């Protein structure tokens, strides 16, 4: 099964991706992880991507496409994969489609997790992270045992600058602008599966399972 996962910041993509990839035994492929791996291991593609990331620039589509295609060529992807964070635009989507078509493959589902904007703002602005170990919390839904202190390492929790309300609204606006055409593109291909992300985590996953079935 080959799946693309879409959803705005705060939609719970990470949680759902973890469950999908575990139950359906397919790798979770995040562009961020791929970039970090290639840069850390100083691959040719990593060197190319680093020229942009070091300057705070977006990695161009052609470089991103090559890095993703390289990852999809690995053995663990032969029976399927879940893509998270890619494609980000129609150009990347078209490139992915051509790559898969050349191999006699196709995308089965594009899971689009939809959450009300007010709910997203509440989720994101309430998030707290540990600067030491990276653990994440939420002041309402997942508070630490001791207020403001990480359960795992005892470090003082912080709110990321991009989690304040002004930054959150901007991030959501950018996401909507980025993915609007992408949703339309996959909609025309009859691949979009809209998921109600306002529900509790378990209910969201049940909805995903009902939509994608037992295609392992």
C-alpha positions as a printed Julia matrix, in Angstrom:
216×3 Matrix{Float64}:
   0.0    0.0     0.0
   1.33   3.41   -1.0
  -0.06   6.33    0.98
   0.45  10.08    1.13
  -0.47  11.79    4.39
  -1.67  15.4     4.31
  -2.76  17.61    7.17
  -2.0   21.0     8.7
   0.33  21.52   11.67
  -1.44  20.19   14.75
  -3.62  17.71   12.86
  -1.95  14.72   14.52
  -0.21  13.38   11.42
   2.73  12.01   13.4
   0.52   9.97   15.72
  -1.54   8.53   12.88
   1.52   7.87   10.72
   3.08   5.84   13.54
  -0.01   3.65   13.86
  -0.5    3.18   10.12
   3.12   2.21    9.46
   3.15  -0.21   12.38
  -0.14  -1.97   11.58
   0.35  -2.07    7.83
   4.09  -2.77    8.06
   5.23  -0.03    5.69
   8.0    2.54    6.28
   7.16   6.08    7.39
   9.05   8.37    5.02
   9.41  11.98    6.15
  11.27  14.45    3.94
  12.8   16.03    7.04
  14.25  12.67    8.1
  15.56  11.99    4.59
  17.28  15.37    4.4
  18.86  14.91    7.82
  20.09  11.4     6.94
  21.67  12.47    3.65
  23.26  15.59    5.14
  24.58  13.68    8.17
  26.04  10.94    5.97
  27.48  13.49    3.53
  25.94  11.82    0.47
  26.09  13.59   -2.89
  22.38  14.45   -2.55
  22.99  15.55    1.02
  25.74  17.93   -0.05
  23.38  19.37   -2.64
  20.55  19.85   -0.14
  22.92  21.33    2.46
  23.75  24.23    0.14
  20.16  25.4     0.6
  19.34  24.35    4.16
  22.43  26.12    5.53
  21.09  29.36    4.08
  17.6   28.76    5.42
  16.27  28.25    1.9
  13.78  25.66    0.68
  15.43  22.79   -1.15
  14.43  23.08   -4.85
  11.85  20.64   -6.22
  14.3   18.81   -8.48
  16.69  18.1    -5.59
  13.85  17.1    -3.26
  12.42  14.77   -5.91
  15.78  13.03   -6.38
  16.24  12.56   -2.63
  12.73  11.08   -2.26
  13.17   8.83   -5.3
  16.45   7.56   -3.87
  14.67   6.69   -0.61
  11.78   4.98   -2.41
  14.25   2.78   -4.3
  15.31   1.04   -1.05
  14.23  -2.54   -0.37
  11.97  -1.68    2.56
   9.69   0.29    0.2
   9.02  -2.54   -2.23
   5.72  -3.45   -0.55
   4.6    0.12    0.09
   5.3    3.27    2.09
   3.71   6.26    3.78
   4.92   9.67    2.61
   4.73  12.53    5.11
   5.71  16.05    4.05
   6.03  15.12    0.39
   4.81  16.07   -2.13
   4.37  19.69   -1.08
   3.16  21.01   -4.41
   1.78  19.88   -7.76
   5.22  19.87   -9.44
   6.47  17.36   -6.86
   3.24  15.35   -7.13
   3.63  15.08  -10.9
   7.26  14.0   -10.53
   6.29  11.35   -7.98
   3.52  10.08  -10.26
   5.92   9.71  -13.21
   8.52   7.97  -11.04
   5.99   5.41   -9.8
   4.39   4.96  -13.22
   7.78   4.09  -14.71
   8.01   1.29  -12.16
   4.45   0.1   -12.76
   3.33   1.44   -9.36
   0.82   4.02   -8.14
  -0.39   5.9    -5.07
  -3.37   4.13   -3.46
  -4.62   6.77   -1.03
  -4.02  10.4    -0.14
  -5.21  10.76    3.46
  -6.19  14.38    4.1
  -6.71  15.05    7.83
  -9.03  18.03    8.24
  -9.23  19.97   11.52
 -11.09  23.22   12.32
  -8.78  26.23   12.49
  -9.81  27.15   16.07
  -8.99  23.63   17.2
  -5.61  23.74   15.48
  -4.74  27.04   17.16
  -5.7   25.59   20.54
  -3.62  22.48   19.97
  -0.52  24.24   18.69
  -0.44  27.2    21.06
  -0.77  24.81   24.02
   2.16  22.69   22.95
   5.31  22.59   25.09
   8.58  20.86   24.25
  11.67  19.74   26.1
  14.76  21.45   24.64
  16.94  18.63   25.96
  15.31  15.32   24.94
  12.66  16.56   22.49
   9.62  15.18   24.37
   6.38  17.02   23.6
   3.48  17.91   25.88
   0.26  19.88   25.81
  -0.95  22.03   28.68
  -4.5   20.6    28.34
  -4.4   17.21   26.64
  -0.97  15.91   27.68
   0.42  17.88   30.62
   3.66  16.82   32.34
   3.44  15.3    35.83
   5.04  18.45   37.25
   3.93  21.68   35.58
   6.58  23.03   33.23
   9.03  20.14   33.81
   9.85  17.26   31.46
   8.82  13.84   32.82
  11.83  12.16   31.22
  14.85  14.34   31.96
  13.67  17.05   34.36
  14.48  19.89   31.96
  12.3   23.01   31.97
   9.77  22.92   29.12
   9.56  25.71   26.57
   7.08  27.01   24.02
   8.63  27.12   20.56
   8.52  30.54   18.95
   6.49  29.12   16.07
   3.85  27.87   18.55
   2.69  31.33   19.69
  -0.7   32.32   18.29
   0.6   34.78   15.68
   3.09  32.25   14.32
   0.51  29.47   14.4
  -1.94  31.49   12.29
   0.82  32.25    9.79
   1.85  28.6     9.57
  -1.73  27.55    8.93
  -2.1   30.18    6.23
   1.1   29.0     4.51
  -0.06  25.37    4.71
  -3.45  26.17    3.19
  -1.81  28.11    0.35
   0.67  25.28   -0.27
  -1.76  22.38   -0.27
  -4.9   23.83   -1.82
  -3.78  23.01   -5.38
  -2.32  19.69   -4.22
  -5.67  18.59   -2.75
  -7.39  19.62   -5.99
  -4.8   17.68   -8.02
  -5.29  14.43   -6.11
  -9.02  15.03   -5.94
  -9.19  14.9    -9.74
  -7.36  11.57   -9.57
  -9.98  10.3    -7.07
  -7.29   9.62   -4.48
  -8.26  12.07   -1.71
  -9.67  10.47    1.45
 -10.85  13.21    3.81
 -10.5   12.36    7.51
 -12.23  14.25   10.35
  -9.25  15.13   12.54
 -11.4   16.93   15.12
 -12.27  13.58   16.7
 -10.26  11.82   19.43
  -7.09  10.07   18.22
  -8.54   6.53   18.33
 -11.64   7.54   16.4
  -9.53   9.24   13.75
  -7.54   6.05   13.31
 -10.69   3.93   13.04
 -11.88   6.24   10.27
  -8.55   5.82    8.49
  -8.76   2.03    8.79
 -12.29   2.04    7.43
 -11.15   4.06    4.4
  -7.99   2.16    3.5
  -9.19  -1.29    4.57
  -6.87  -4.26    4.75
  -4.69  -3.42    1.76
  -1.38  -4.67    3.03
